Amino acid sequence: MPLNFLETAGSLCGALLPTGNVVDEVDGIELTLIDNGMPVVVMRARDFGVEGTETVDQLEANEDLKKRLESIRLQVGPLMNLGDVTDKTVPKMTLVSAPQSGGVISTRSFIPHRCHSTIGVFAAVTVATACLIPGTPAAEIAGDLSTAGPQLLIEHPSGAMAVDIEVEQSDGEITLKRSGFMRTARKLYEGQVFISE
């Protein structure tokens, strides 16, 4: 299983934490605005009155939830240096909750208005990064990961994404030492090629 290491902090927003804050508040919701390969807004599911274990169909049917998420998304676009995001697919809106299947955190992602059955690779790396930054909603849920090792499982409705990540903190400064994801390779087909002369 090869590792893909990424140098992606602030890829679209210009900084890992574009506002400079670990936690911001919009519409009364505490959230982390973060970009480690994908601009993501990380929020506790329970702050929206949901468990975070709902199916995609259940969340898709929750029109009040989707309206609240879109209100926040439109407000944080400029805060994340993304400008007017009305017609953009970023930032990704991700609700986090306690893991259910051995991961460090469970996610439900809206891109931009639809709840998706998985989480994208770069979004998973970004959420894993948030799990390692003390004070974020993700870190609060994930708990102490000091003995977890570099590989974190980020759960989503269809399974989990393995992320390899290391963050260092010193004197209040957060340094992203490395981040990547695990991918598997398998043979899709085998054949012979004959060349006529």
C-alpha positions in Angstrom: 0.0 0.0 0.0 1.8 3.1 -1.2 1.5 6.4 0.7 0.7 9.6 -1.1 2.1 12.5 0.9 0.5 15.8 0.2 1.7 19.4 0.6 -1.7 20.9 0.6 -2.2 23.1 3.7 -4.1 26.2 2.6 -4.4 24.9 -1.0 -7.3 27.2 -1.8 -7.7 29.4 1.3 -4.1 30.5 1.7 -3.6 29.0 5.1 -4.5 25.9 7.1 -6.8 28.0 9.3 -7.8 30.9 7.0 -9.3 33.0 9.8 -6.3 32.3 12.1 -8.8 30.9 14.6 -9.2 27.3 15.7 -12.9 28.0 16.3 -15.2 30.6 14.8 -18.9 31.1 15.3 -21.5 31.6 12.7 -25.3 31.6 13.2 -24.6 30.5 16.8 -22.7 27.4 15.6 -19.1 26.7 16.6 -17.1 25.6 13.7 -13.6 25.2 12.4 -12.7 26.6 9.0 -9.8 24.6 7.7 -8.0 23.8 4.4 -5.6 20.9 4.2 -6.2 20.1 0.6 -9.9 20.9 0.6 -11.7 23.8 2.2 -14.0 22.2 4.9 -16.3 23.6 7.5 -16.2 21.2 10.5 -19.2 21.3 12.8 -20.8 19.1 15.5 -23.8 17.2 14.2 -25.5 17.6 17.6 -25.4 21.4 17.3 -27.9 21.0 14.4 -30.2 18.6 16.4 -29.0 15.5 14.5 -27.0 12.5 15.7 -24.6 12.3 12.8 -25.5 8.6 12.4 -28.4 9.3 10.1 -28.5 7.8 6.6 -27.9 9.9 3.6 -31.6 9.8 2.7 -32.6 10.9 6.1 -30.3 13.9 6.0 -31.3 14.7 2.4 -34.9 14.9 3.6 -34.0 17.4 6.4 -34.7 20.7 4.6 -34.3 22.8 7.7 -30.8 21.3 8.2 -29.8 22.0 4.6 -31.0 25.6 4.8 -29.0 26.2 8.0 -25.9 24.7 6.4 -26.3 26.8 3.3 -26.7 30.0 5.3 -23.4 29.2 7.1 -21.6 28.2 3.9 -22.5 31.5 2.2 -21.2 33.5 5.2 -17.9 31.6 5.6 -16.9 31.8 1.9 -15.4 35.2 2.3 -13.9 34.3 5.7 -12.1 31.4 4.0 -10.8 33.7 1.2 -13.1 31.9 -1.2 -15.3 34.9 -2.0 -18.9 34.5 -3.0 -19.5 30.7 -2.9 -23.1 30.8 -4.1 -22.1 28.9 -7.3 -19.1 27.0 -6.0 -18.8 23.5 -4.6 -16.5 24.7 -1.8 -16.3 24.8 1.1 -17.5 21.3 2.0 -19.9 21.3 4.9 -19.0 18.4 7.2 -21.0 17.3 10.3 -18.9 15.3 12.8 -20.0 12.9 15.5 -18.7 10.0 17.6 -17.3 7.1 15.5 -19.4 4.0 15.2 -17.1 1.5 13.5 -13.6 1.8 15.0 -12.6 5.1 13.4 -11.6 8.3 15.2 -14.7 10.3 14.0 -17.8 9.9 11.9 -18.6 12.4 9.1 -21.6 13.5 7.1 -20.6 15.8 4.2 -22.7 18.1 2.2 -21.3 19.1 -1.2 -22.5 21.8 -1.5 -26.2 21.1 -0.8 -26.4 17.3 -1.2 -25.4 14.9 1.5 -22.9 12.4 0.0 -22.5 8.8 0.8 -18.7 9.1 1.1 -16.0 11.7 1.9 -13.5 12.8 -0.6 -9.8 12.0 -0.1 -8.7 15.6 0.5 -11.7 16.3 2.7 -10.9 13.3 4.8 -7.3 14.5 5.2 -8.6 17.9 6.2 -11.0 16.5 8.8 -8.2 14.3 10.2 -6.1 17.4 10.5 -8.9 19.1 12.5 -9.1 16.0 14.8 -5.5 16.7 15.8 -5.9 20.5 16.5 -6.9 21.0 20.2 -10.1 23.0 20.6 -11.8 22.1 17.3 -15.2 20.4 17.3 -13.5 17.4 15.6 -10.8 17.2 18.3 -13.4 17.4 21.1 -15.2 14.4 19.6 -12.1 12.4 18.6 -10.5 12.8 22.1 -6.9 12.1 22.9 -5.2 10.8 19.8 -1.7 10.9 21.2 -1.4 7.1 21.2 -3.4 6.6 18.0 -0.4 6.4 15.7 -0.1 8.3 12.4 -3.0 6.5 10.7 -6.5 7.8 11.4 -9.8 6.3 10.1 -12.3 8.9 9.1 -15.8 7.3 9.0 -18.4 8.2 6.4 -21.8 6.6 5.5 -20.2 4.0 3.2 -17.2 3.0 5.3 -14.0 4.8 6.3 -11.0 6.5 4.7 -7.5 5.8 6.2 -5.4 9.0 6.5 -1.8 9.1 7.4 -1.0 12.4 9.3 1.3 14.1 11.7 0.8 17.4 13.4 3.2 19.1 15.8 2.3 21.8 18.3 4.9 24.1 20.0 4.3 27.3 21.8 0.8 27.5 20.4 2.0 27.1 16.9 0.5 24.3 14.8 2.8 22.7 12.3 1.6 20.2 9.8 4.5 17.8 9.4 3.0 15.5 6.9 -0.4 14.3 5.6 -1.4 11.7 3.1 -3.8 8.9 2.5 -3.6 5.2 2.0 -4.6 3.8 -1.3 -4.7 0.2 -2.6 -3.6 -1.0 -5.9 -4.9 -4.1 -7.6 -4.4 -5.6 -11.0 -7.4 -4.8 -13.2 -6.5 -7.0 -16.1 -3.6 -8.9 -17.7 -3.0 -9.6 -21.3 -0.5 -10.0 -24.2 0.2 -7.7 -27.0 1.3 -9.1 -30.4 3.0 -6.7 -32.9 3.1 -7.7 -36.5 6.2 -6.8 -38.5 
